[in-house]
Amino acid sequence: MRPLFWLLLAVGVVANVFVTTFSGLTGATEIVASAGTGVVALGAGVGLWLTRARVRAEGRA
């Protein structure tokens, strides 16, 4: 599952850079496309954070 999240994160970031820099979109279409790619990247980041390895601290109450 984690490799899929890493792939989605990379694709979301690259797609967002493409949309904001090279796509030629303007106005509402650029906003919607940028928001969509941002949601993918943020969702992948949250998925990675939720599936991280948790280390239990010894000696703490």
CHARMM internal coordinates of N, CA and C (Angstrom, degrees):
IC EDIT
DIST 1 N 1 CA 1.4400
DIST 1 CA 1 C 1.5248
ANGL 1 N 1 CA 1 C 111.60
DIST 1 C 2 N 1.3460
ANGL 1 CA 1 C 2 N 115.86
DIHE 1 N 1 CA 1 C 2 N -39.96
DIST 2 N 2 CA 1.4631
ANGL 1 C 2 N 2 CA 119.02
DIHE 1 CA 1 C 2 N 2 CA -179.27
DIST 2 CA 2 C 1.5260
ANGL 2 N 2 CA 2 C 112.78
DIHE 1 C 2 N 2 CA 2 C -61.93
DIST 2 C 3 N 1.3420
ANGL 2 CA 2 C 3 N 119.95
DIHE 2 N 2 CA 2 C 3 N -39.61
DIST 3 N 3 CA 1.4763
ANGL 2 C 3 N 3 CA 117.98
DIHE 2 CA 2 C 3 N 3 CA 177.04
DIST 3 CA 3 C 1.5304
ANGL 3 N 3 CA 3 C 112.89
DIHE 2 C 3 N 3 CA 3 C -60.65
DIST 3 C 4 N 1.3283
ANGL 3 CA 3 C 4 N 116.73
DIHE 3 N 3 CA 3 C 4 N -35.02
DIST 4 N 4 CA 1.4616
ANGL 3 C 4 N 4 CA 119.94
DIHE 3 CA 3 C 4 N 4 CA 176.72
DIST 4 CA 4 C 1.5248
ANGL 4 N 4 CA 4 C 110.79
DIHE 3 C 4 N 4 CA 4 C -64.90
DIST 4 C 5 N 1.3274
ANGL 4 CA 4 C 5 N 117.57
DIHE 4 N 4 CA 4 C 5 N -42.32
DIST 5 N 5 CA 1.4623
ANGL 4 C 5 N 5 CA 120.88
DIHE 4 CA 4 C 5 N 5 CA 177.29
DIST 5 CA 5 C 1.5239
ANGL 5 N 5 CA 5 C 111.25
DIHE 4 C 5 N 5 CA 5 C -62.39
DIST 5 C 6 N 1.3429
ANGL 5 CA 5 C 6 N 117.25
DIHE 5 N 5 CA 5 C 6 N -41.40
DIST 6 N 6 CA 1.4659
ANGL 5 C 6 N 6 CA 120.14
DIHE 5 CA 5 C 6 N 6 CA 177.83
DIST 6 CA 6 C 1.5234
ANGL 6 N 6 CA 6 C 110.74
DIHE 5 C 6 N 6 CA 6 C -63.32
DIST 6 C 7 N 1.3279
ANGL 6 CA 6 C 7 N 116.84
DIHE 6 N 6 CA 6 C 7 N -41.18
DIST 7 N 7 CA 1.4619
ANGL 6 C 7 N 7 CA 120.76
DIHE 6 CA 6 C 7 N 7 CA 177.96
DIST 7 CA 7 C 1.5290
ANGL 7 N 7 CA 7 C 110.70
DIHE 6 C 7 N 7 CA 7 C -63.08
DIST 7 C 8 N 1.3170
ANGL 7 CA 7 C 8 N 116.90
DIHE 7 N 7 CA 7 C 8 N -46.02
DIST 8 N 8 CA 1.4677
ANGL 7 C 8 N 8 CA 120.61
DIHE 7 CA 7 C 8 N 8 CA 178.92
DIST 8 CA 8 C 1.5230
ANGL 8 N 8 CA 8 C 111.98
DIHE 7 C 8 N 8 CA 8 C -62.64
DIST 8 C 9 N 1.3228
ANGL 8 CA 8 C 9 N 116.62
DIHE 8 N 8 CA 8 C 9 N -38.30
DIST 9 N 9 CA 1.4639
ANGL 8 C 9 N 9 CA 120.01
DIHE 8 CA 8 C 9 N 9 CA 177.97
DIST 9 CA 9 C 1.5264
ANGL 9 N 9 CA 9 C 110.27
DIHE 8 C 9 N 9 CA 9 C -63.24
DIST 9 C 10 N 1.3162
ANGL 9 CA 9 C 10 N 116.89
DIHE 9 N 9 CA 9 C 10 N -47.16
DIST 10 N 10 CA 1.4669
ANGL 9 C 10 N 10 CA 120.86
DIHE 9 CA 9 C 10 N 10 CA -179.93
DIST 10 CA 10 C 1.5276
ANGL 10 N 10 CA 10 C 111.39
DIHE 9 C 10 N 10 CA 10 C -63.39
DIST 10 C 11 N 1.3201
ANGL 10 CA 10 C 11 N 116.67
DIHE 10 N 10 CA 10 C 11 N -44.47
DIST 11 N 11 CA 1.4629
ANGL 10 C 11 N 11 CA 120.56
DIHE 10 CA 10 C 11 N 11 CA 179.92
DIST 11 CA 11 C 1.5336
ANGL 11 N 11 CA 11 C 110.56
DIHE 10 C 11 N 11 CA 11 C -64.91
DIST 11 C 12 N 1.3133
ANGL 11 CA 11 C 12 N 116.93
DIHE 11 N 11 CA 11 C 12 N -41.38
DIST 12 N 12 CA 1.4681
ANGL 11 C 12 N 12 CA 120.36
DIHE 11 CA 11 C 12 N 12 CA 179.01
DIST 12 CA 12 C 1.5119
ANGL 12 N 12 CA 12 C 112.44
DIHE 11 C 12 N 12 CA 12 C -62.40
DIST 12 C 13 N 1.3288
ANGL 12 CA 12 C 13 N 117.19
DIHE 12 N 12 CA 12 C 13 N -42.69
DIST 13 N 13 CA 1.4627
ANGL 12 C 13 N 13 CA 120.50
DIHE 12 CA 12 C 13 N 13 CA -179.95
DIST 13 CA 13 C 1.5256
ANGL 13 N 13 CA 13 C 110.74
DIHE 12 C 13 N 13 CA 13 C -67.66
DIST 13 C 14 N 1.3351
ANGL 13 CA 13 C 14 N 116.90
DIHE 13 N 13 CA 13 C 14 N -46.03
DIST 14 N 14 CA 1.4646
ANGL 13 C 14 N 14 CA 120.30
DIHE 13 CA 13 C 14 N 14 CA 179.61
DIST 14 CA 14 C 1.5296
ANGL 14 N 14 CA 14 C 110.77
DIHE 13 C 14 N 14 CA 14 C -63.44
DIST 14 C 15 N 1.3198
ANGL 14 CA 14 C 15 N 117.40
DIHE 14 N 14 CA 14 C 15 N -41.71
DIST 15 N 15 CA 1.4605
ANGL 14 C 15 N 15 CA 120.86
DIHE 14 CA 14 C 15 N 15 CA 178.88
DIST 15 CA 15 C 1.5186
ANGL 15 N 15 CA 15 C 110.95
DIHE 14 C 15 N 15 CA 15 C -64.60
DIST 15 C 16 N 1.3272
ANGL 15 CA 15 C 16 N 117.18
DIHE 15 N 15 CA 15 C 16 N -38.34
DIST 16 N 16 CA 1.4597
ANGL 15 C 16 N 16 CA 119.86
DIHE 15 CA 15 C 16 N 16 CA 178.93
DIST 16 CA 16 C 1.5176
ANGL 16 N 16 CA 16 C 110.77
DIHE 15 C 16 N 16 CA 16 C -65.94
DIST 16 C 17 N 1.3218
ANGL 16 CA 16 C 17 N 117.49
DIHE 16 N 16 CA 16 C 17 N -41.52
DIST 17 N 17 CA 1.4672
ANGL 16 C 17 N 17 CA 120.43
DIHE 16 CA 16 C 17 N 17 CA 176.59
DIST 17 CA 17 C 1.5248
ANGL 17 N 17 CA 17 C 110.16
DIHE 16 C 17 N 17 CA 17 C -62.45
DIST 17 C 18 N 1.3239
ANGL 17 CA 17 C 18 N 117.51
DIHE 17 N 17 CA 17 C 18 N -42.19
DIST 18 N 18 CA 1.4576
ANGL 17 C 18 N 18 CA 120.81
DIHE 17 CA 17 C 18 N 18 CA 178.31
DIST 18 CA 18 C 1.5225
ANGL 18 N 18 CA 18 C 111.43
DIHE 17 C 18 N 18 CA 18 C -61.90
DIST 18 C 19 N 1.3215
ANGL 18 CA 18 C 19 N 116.70
DIHE 18 N 18 CA 18 C 19 N -45.97
DIST 19 N 19 CA 1.4659
ANGL 18 C 19 N 19 CA 120.67
DIHE 18 CA 18 C 19 N 19 CA -177.54
DIST 19 CA 19 C 1.5254
ANGL 19 N 19 CA 19 C 110.90
DIHE 18 C 19 N 19 CA 19 C -62.83
DIST 19 C 20 N 1.3312
ANGL 19 CA 19 C 20 N 116.35
DIHE 19 N 19 CA 19 C 20 N -43.75
DIST 20 N 20 CA 1.4620
ANGL 19 C 20 N 20 CA 118.79
DIHE 19 CA 19 C 20 N 20 CA -175.48
DIST 20 CA 20 C 1.5277
ANGL 20 N 20 CA 20 C 113.25
DIHE 19 C 20 N 20 CA 20 C -79.10
DIST 20 C 21 N 1.3392
ANGL 20 CA 20 C 21 N 117.97
DIHE 20 N 20 CA 20 C 21 N -21.46
DIST 21 N 21 CA 1.4596
ANGL 20 C 21 N 21 CA 119.69
DIHE 20 CA 20 C 21 N 21 CA -173.97
DIST 21 CA 21 C 1.5211
ANGL 21 N 21 CA 21 C 113.58
DIHE 20 C 21 N 21 CA 21 C -109.20
DIST 21 C 22 N 1.3257
ANGL 21 CA 21 C 22 N 118.50
DIHE 21 N 21 CA 21 C 22 N -48.49
DIST 22 N 22 CA 1.4555
ANGL 21 C 22 N 22 CA 121.23
DIHE 21 CA 21 C 22 N 22 CA -167.49
DIST 22 CA 22 C 1.5293
ANGL 22 N 22 CA 22 C 115.74
DIHE 21 C 22 N 22 CA 22 C -111.49
DIST 22 C 23 N 1.2960
ANGL 22 CA 22 C 23 N 119.35
DIHE 22 N 22 CA 22 C 23 N -13.21
DIST 23 N 23 CA 1.4664
ANGL 22 C 23 N 23 CA 119.97
DIHE 22 CA 22 C 23 N 23 CA -169.35
DIST 23 CA 23 C 1.5244
ANGL 23 N 23 CA 23 C 113.77
DIHE 22 C 23 N 23 CA 23 C -73.58
DIST 23 C 24 N 1.2996
ANGL 23 CA 23 C 24 N 118.53
DIHE 23 N 23 CA 23 C 24 N -26.56
DIST 24 N 24 CA 1.4595
ANGL 23 C 24 N 24 CA 120.36
DIHE 23 CA 23 C 24 N 24 CA -177.65
DIST 24 CA 24 C 1.5102
ANGL 24 N 24 CA 24 C 113.62
DIHE 23 C 24 N 24 CA 24 C 79.77
DIST 24 C 25 N 1.3202
ANGL 24 CA 24 C 25 N 117.03
DIHE 24 N 24 CA 24 C 25 N 8.83
DIST 25 N 25 CA 1.4551
ANGL 24 C 25 N 25 CA 120.12
DIHE 24 CA 24 C 25 N 25 CA 177.09
DIST 25 CA 25 C 1.5275
ANGL 25 N 25 CA 25 C 109.26
DIHE 24 C 25 N 25 CA 25 C -74.57
DIST 25 C 26 N 1.3146
ANGL 25 CA 25 C 26 N 115.40
DIHE 25 N 25 CA 25 C 26 N 148.82
DIST 26 N 26 CA 1.4670
ANGL 25 C 26 N 26 CA 120.18
DIHE 25 CA 25 C 26 N 26 CA 178.16
DIST 26 CA 26 C 1.5248
ANGL 26 N 26 CA 26 C 109.27
DIHE 25 C 26 N 26 CA 26 C -137.39
DIST 26 C 27 N 1.2984
ANGL 26 CA 26 C 27 N 114.40
DIHE 26 N 26 CA 26 C 27 N 159.40
DIST 27 N 27 CA 1.4557
ANGL 26 C 27 N 27 CA 120.99
DIHE 26 CA 26 C 27 N 27 CA 174.27
DIST 27 CA 27 C 1.5153
ANGL 27 N 27 CA 27 C 113.94
DIHE 26 C 27 N 27 CA 27 C 65.85
DIST 27 C 28 N 1.3287
ANGL 27 CA 27 C 28 N 114.20
DIHE 27 N 27 CA 27 C 28 N -136.98
DIST 28 N 28 CA 1.4632
ANGL 27 C 28 N 28 CA 120.86
DIHE 27 CA 27 C 28 N 28 CA -174.19
DIST 28 CA 28 C 1.5215
ANGL 28 N 28 CA 28 C 112.24
DIHE 27 C 28 N 28 CA 28 C -65.50
DIST 28 C 29 N 1.3230
ANGL 28 CA 28 C 29 N 118.10
DIHE 28 N 28 CA 28 C 29 N -33.58
DIST 29 N 29 CA 1.4661
ANGL 28 C 29 N 29 CA 119.41
DIHE 28 CA 28 C 29 N 29 CA -179.58
DIST 29 CA 29 C 1.5268
ANGL 29 N 29 CA 29 C 111.08
DIHE 28 C 29 N 29 CA 29 C -66.45
DIST 29 C 30 N 1.3345
ANGL 29 CA 29 C 30 N 116.98
DIHE 29 N 29 CA 29 C 30 N -38.26
DIST 30 N 30 CA 1.4580
ANGL 29 C 30 N 30 CA 119.38
DIHE 29 CA 29 C 30 N 30 CA 176.91
DIST 30 CA 30 C 1.5287
ANGL 30 N 30 CA 30 C 110.81
DIHE 29 C 30 N 30 CA 30 C -66.44
DIST 30 C 31 N 1.3139
ANGL 30 CA 30 C 31 N 116.72
DIHE 30 N 30 CA 30 C 31 N -40.03
DIST 31 N 31 CA 1.4633
ANGL 30 C 31 N 31 CA 120.88
DIHE 30 CA 30 C 31 N 31 CA 179.61
DIST 31 CA 31 C 1.5275
ANGL 31 N 31 CA 31 C 110.56
DIHE 30 C 31 N 31 CA 31 C -63.46
DIST 31 C 32 N 1.3175
ANGL 31 CA 31 C 32 N 117.21
DIHE 31 N 31 CA 31 C 32 N -44.96
DIST 32 N 32 CA 1.4617
ANGL 31 C 32 N 32 CA 121.28
DIHE 31 CA 31 C 32 N 32 CA -179.09
DIST 32 CA 32 C 1.5270
ANGL 32 N 32 CA 32 C 110.79
DIHE 31 C 32 N 32 CA 32 C -66.11
DIST 32 C 33 N 1.3273
ANGL 32 CA 32 C 33 N 116.91
DIHE 32 N 32 CA 32 C 33 N -43.61
DIST 33 N 33 CA 1.4604
ANGL 32 C 33 N 33 CA 120.29
DIHE 32 CA 32 C 33 N 33 CA 179.89
DIST 33 CA 33 C 1.5262
ANGL 33 N 33 CA 33 C 110.75
DIHE 32 C 33 N 33 CA 33 C -65.53
DIST 33 C 34 N 1.3183
ANGL 33 CA 33 C 34 N 117.32
DIHE 33 N 33 CA 33 C 34 N -42.35
DIST 34 N 34 CA 1.4626
ANGL 33 C 34 N 34 CA 121.03
DIHE 33 CA 33 C 34 N 34 CA 179.52
DIST 34 CA 34 C 1.5255
ANGL 34 N 34 CA 34 C 110.63
DIHE 33 C 34 N 34 CA 34 C -66.64
DIST 34 C 35 N 1.3065
ANGL 34 CA 34 C 35 N 116.84
DIHE 34 N 34 CA 34 C 35 N -40.48
DIST 35 N 35 CA 1.4656
ANGL 34 C 35 N 35 CA 120.00
DIHE 34 CA 34 C 35 N 35 CA 177.98
DIST 35 CA 35 C 1.5259
ANGL 35 N 35 CA 35 C 111.01
DIHE 34 C 35 N 35 CA 35 C -65.36
DIST 35 C 36 N 1.3104
ANGL 35 CA 35 C 36 N 117.65
DIHE 35 N 35 CA 35 C 36 N -39.91
DIST 36 N 36 CA 1.4659
ANGL 35 C 36 N 36 CA 121.28
DIHE 35 CA 35 C 36 N 36 CA 178.74
DIST 36 CA 36 C 1.5141
ANGL 36 N 36 CA 36 C 112.39
DIHE 35 C 36 N 36 CA 36 C -63.46
DIST 36 C 37 N 1.3312
ANGL 36 CA 36 C 37 N 116.76
DIHE 36 N 36 CA 36 C 37 N -44.75
DIST 37 N 37 CA 1.4640
ANGL 36 C 37 N 37 CA 119.51
DIHE 36 CA 36 C 37 N 37 CA 178.82
DIST 37 CA 37 C 1.5259
ANGL 37 N 37 CA 37 C 110.63
DIHE 36 C 37 N 37 CA 37 C -69.61
DIST 37 C 38 N 1.3221
ANGL 37 CA 37 C 38 N 116.61
DIHE 37 N 37 CA 37 C 38 N -32.27
DIST 38 N 38 CA 1.4658
ANGL 37 C 38 N 38 CA 119.92
DIHE 37 CA 37 C 38 N 38 CA 176.46
DIST 38 CA 38 C 1.5168
ANGL 38 N 38 CA 38 C 112.28
DIHE 37 C 38 N 38 CA 38 C -66.68
DIST 38 C 39 N 1.3106
ANGL 38 CA 38 C 39 N 116.27
DIHE 38 N 38 CA 38 C 39 N -38.94
DIST 39 N 39 CA 1.4696
ANGL 38 C 39 N 39 CA 120.38
DIHE 38 CA 38 C 39 N 39 CA 177.49
DIST 39 CA 39 C 1.5220
ANGL 39 N 39 CA 39 C 110.58
DIHE 38 C 39 N 39 CA 39 C -63.86
DIST 39 C 40 N 1.3256
ANGL 39 CA 39 C 40 N 117.24
DIHE 39 N 39 CA 39 C 40 N -40.05
DIST 40 N 40 CA 1.4741
ANGL 39 C 40 N 40 CA 120.68
DIHE 39 CA 39 C 40 N 40 CA 177.86
DIST 40 CA 40 C 1.5231
ANGL 40 N 40 CA 40 C 109.93
DIHE 39 C 40 N 40 CA 40 C -62.59
DIST 40 C 41 N 1.3395
ANGL 40 CA 40 C 41 N 116.85
DIHE 40 N 40 CA 40 C 41 N -47.13
DIST 41 N 41 CA 1.4618
ANGL 40 C 41 N 41 CA 120.78
DIHE 40 CA 40 C 41 N 41 CA -178.51
DIST 41 CA 41 C 1.5340
ANGL 41 N 41 CA 41 C 111.14
DIHE 40 C 41 N 41 CA 41 C -64.65
DIST 41 C 42 N 1.3215
ANGL 41 CA 41 C 42 N 116.87
DIHE 41 N 41 CA 41 C 42 N -44.56
DIST 42 N 42 CA 1.4650
ANGL 41 C 42 N 42 CA 120.04
DIHE 41 CA 41 C 42 N 42 CA 179.22
DIST 42 CA 42 C 1.5241
ANGL 42 N 42 CA 42 C 111.32
DIHE 41 C 42 N 42 CA 42 C -65.99
DIST 42 C 43 N 1.3158
ANGL 42 CA 42 C 43 N 117.70
DIHE 42 N 42 CA 42 C 43 N -40.25
DIST 43 N 43 CA 1.4595
ANGL 42 C 43 N 43 CA 120.84
DIHE 42 CA 42 C 43 N 43 CA 177.79
DIST 43 CA 43 C 1.5185
ANGL 43 N 43 CA 43 C 111.59
DIHE 42 C 43 N 43 CA 43 C -62.49
DIST 43 C 44 N 1.3253
ANGL 43 CA 43 C 44 N 117.09
DIHE 43 N 43 CA 43 C 44 N -41.13
DIST 44 N 44 CA 1.4631
ANGL 43 C 44 N 44 CA 120.50
DIHE 43 CA 43 C 44 N 44 CA 177.36
DIST 44 CA 44 C 1.5245
ANGL 44 N 44 CA 44 C 110.64
DIHE 43 C 44 N 44 CA 44 C -65.79
DIST 44 C 45 N 1.3330
ANGL 44 CA 44 C 45 N 116.64
DIHE 44 N 44 CA 44 C 45 N -39.60
DIST 45 N 45 CA 1.4644
ANGL 44 C 45 N 45 CA 119.83
DIHE 44 CA 44 C 45 N 45 CA 177.76
DIST 45 CA 45 C 1.5162
ANGL 45 N 45 CA 45 C 111.94
DIHE 44 C 45 N 45 CA 45 C -63.34
DIST 45 C 46 N 1.3081
ANGL 45 CA 45 C 46 N 117.12
DIHE 45 N 45 CA 45 C 46 N -42.14
DIST 46 N 46 CA 1.4667
ANGL 45 C 46 N 46 CA 120.95
DIHE 45 CA 45 C 46 N 46 CA 177.44
DIST 46 CA 46 C 1.5254
ANGL 46 N 46 CA 46 C 110.39
DIHE 45 C 46 N 46 CA 46 C -65.22
DIST 46 C 47 N 1.3239
ANGL 46 CA 46 C 47 N 116.68
DIHE 46 N 46 CA 46 C 47 N -41.20
DIST 47 N 47 CA 1.4669
ANGL 46 C 47 N 47 CA 120.15
DIHE 46 CA 46 C 47 N 47 CA 177.11
DIST 47 CA 47 C 1.5186
ANGL 47 N 47 CA 47 C 111.96
DIHE 46 C 47 N 47 CA 47 C -60.75
DIST 47 C 48 N 1.3239
ANGL 47 CA 47 C 48 N 117.14
DIHE 47 N 47 CA 47 C 48 N -41.49
DIST 48 N 48 CA 1.4586
ANGL 47 C 48 N 48 CA 120.51
DIHE 47 CA 47 C 48 N 48 CA 177.21
DIST 48 CA 48 C 1.5215
ANGL 48 N 48 CA 48 C 111.06
DIHE 47 C 48 N 48 CA 48 C -65.03
DIST 48 C 49 N 1.3218
ANGL 48 CA 48 C 49 N 116.45
DIHE 48 N 48 CA 48 C 49 N -40.53
DIST 49 N 49 CA 1.4606
ANGL 48 C 49 N 49 CA 120.05
DIHE 48 CA 48 C 49 N 49 CA -179.08
DIST 49 CA 49 C 1.5379
ANGL 49 N 49 CA 49 C 110.80
DIHE 48 C 49 N 49 CA 49 C -66.13
DIST 49 C 50 N 1.3080
ANGL 49 CA 49 C 50 N 116.63
DIHE 49 N 49 CA 49 C 50 N -40.16
DIST 50 N 50 CA 1.4691
ANGL 49 C 50 N 50 CA 120.11
DIHE 49 CA 49 C 50 N 50 CA -179.32
DIST 50 CA 50 C 1.5225
ANGL 50 N 50 CA 50 C 112.89
DIHE 49 C 50 N 50 CA 50 C -71.27
DIST 50 C 51 N 1.3173
ANGL 50 CA 50 C 51 N 117.77
DIHE 50 N 50 CA 50 C 51 N -24.41
DIST 51 N 51 CA 1.4603
ANGL 50 C 51 N 51 CA 120.57
DIHE 50 CA 50 C 51 N 51 CA -178.82
DIST 51 CA 51 C 1.5239
ANGL 51 N 51 CA 51 C 112.52
DIHE 50 C 51 N 51 CA 51 C -102.07
DIST 51 C 52 N 1.3187
ANGL 51 CA 51 C 52 N 117.46
DIHE 51 N 51 CA 51 C 52 N 14.46
DIST 52 N 52 CA 1.4683
ANGL 51 C 52 N 52 CA 120.52
DIHE 51 CA 51 C 52 N 52 CA -179.23
DIST 52 CA 52 C 1.5241
ANGL 52 N 52 CA 52 C 110.18
DIHE 51 C 52 N 52 CA 52 C -70.02
DIST 52 C 53 N 1.3090
ANGL 52 CA 52 C 53 N 114.93
DIHE 52 N 52 CA 52 C 53 N 157.95
DIST 53 N 53 CA 1.4622
ANGL 52 C 53 N 53 CA 120.48
DIHE 52 CA 52 C 53 N 53 CA 176.78
DIST 53 CA 53 C 1.5226
ANGL 53 N 53 CA 53 C 108.62
DIHE 52 C 53 N 53 CA 53 C -76.62
DIST 53 C 54 N 1.2826
ANGL 53 CA 53 C 54 N 115.91
DIHE 53 N 53 CA 53 C 54 N 127.19
DIST 54 N 54 CA 1.4629
ANGL 53 C 54 N 54 CA 120.06
DIHE 53 CA 53 C 54 N 54 CA -178.91
DIST 54 CA 54 C 1.5161
ANGL 54 N 54 CA 54 C 109.47
DIHE 53 C 54 N 54 CA 54 C -97.99
DIST 54 C 55 N 1.3175
ANGL 54 CA 54 C 55 N 115.86
DIHE 54 N 54 CA 54 C 55 N 130.80
DIST 55 N 55 CA 1.4555
ANGL 54 C 55 N 55 CA 121.97
DIHE 54 CA 54 C 55 N 55 CA 179.01
DIST 55 CA 55 C 1.5242
ANGL 55 N 55 CA 55 C 107.08
DIHE 54 C 55 N 55 CA 55 C -104.23
DIST 55 C 56 N 1.3200
ANGL 55 CA 55 C 56 N 114.85
DIHE 55 N 55 CA 55 C 56 N 125.80
DIST 56 N 56 CA 1.4546
ANGL 55 C 56 N 56 CA 119.28
DIHE 55 CA 55 C 56 N 56 CA -178.21
DIST 56 CA 56 C 1.5236
ANGL 56 N 56 CA 56 C 108.96
DIHE 55 C 56 N 56 CA 56 C -87.30
DIST 56 C 57 N 1.3192
ANGL 56 CA 56 C 57 N 115.97
DIHE 56 N 56 CA 56 C 57 N 126.52
DIST 57 N 57 CA 1.4658
ANGL 56 C 57 N 57 CA 120.68
DIHE 56 CA 56 C 57 N 57 CA -179.16
DIST 57 CA 57 C 1.5293
ANGL 57 N 57 CA 57 C 109.37
DIHE 56 C 57 N 57 CA 57 C -77.87
DIST 57 C 58 N 1.3004
ANGL 57 CA 57 C 58 N 115.17
DIHE 57 N 57 CA 57 C 58 N 123.30
DIST 58 N 58 CA 1.4686
ANGL 57 C 58 N 58 CA 120.39
DIHE 57 CA 57 C 58 N 58 CA 178.40
DIST 58 CA 58 C 1.5152
ANGL 58 N 58 CA 58 C 109.76
DIHE 57 C 58 N 58 CA 58 C -84.72
DIST 58 C 59 N 1.3020
ANGL 58 CA 58 C 59 N 116.72
DIHE 58 N 58 CA 58 C 59 N 141.02
DIST 59 N 59 CA 1.4556
ANGL 58 C 59 N 59 CA 121.63
DIHE 58 CA 58 C 59 N 59 CA 176.87
DIST 59 CA 59 C 1.5211
ANGL 59 N 59 CA 59 C 115.18
DIHE 58 C 59 N 59 CA 59 C 85.38
DIST 59 C 60 N 1.2922
ANGL 59 CA 59 C 60 N 117.20
DIHE 59 N 59 CA 59 C 60 N 3.31
DIST 60 N 60 CA 1.4648
ANGL 59 C 60 N 60 CA 119.41
DIHE 59 CA 59 C 60 N 60 CA 177.52
DIST 60 CA 60 C 1.5177
ANGL 60 N 60 CA 60 C 109.71
DIHE 59 C 60 N 60 CA 60 C -104.95
DIST 60 C 61 N 1.3089
ANGL 60 CA 60 C 61 N 114.91
DIHE 60 N 60 CA 60 C 61 N 144.26
DIST 61 N 61 CA 1.4604
ANGL 60 C 61 N 61 CA 119.38
DIHE 60 CA 60 C 61 N 61 CA -178.90
DIST 61 CA 61 C 1.5041
ANGL 61 N 61 CA 61 C 110.23
DIHE 60 C 61 N 61 CA 61 C -90.86
END
COOR INIT
IC SEED 1 N 1 CA 1 C
IC BUILD
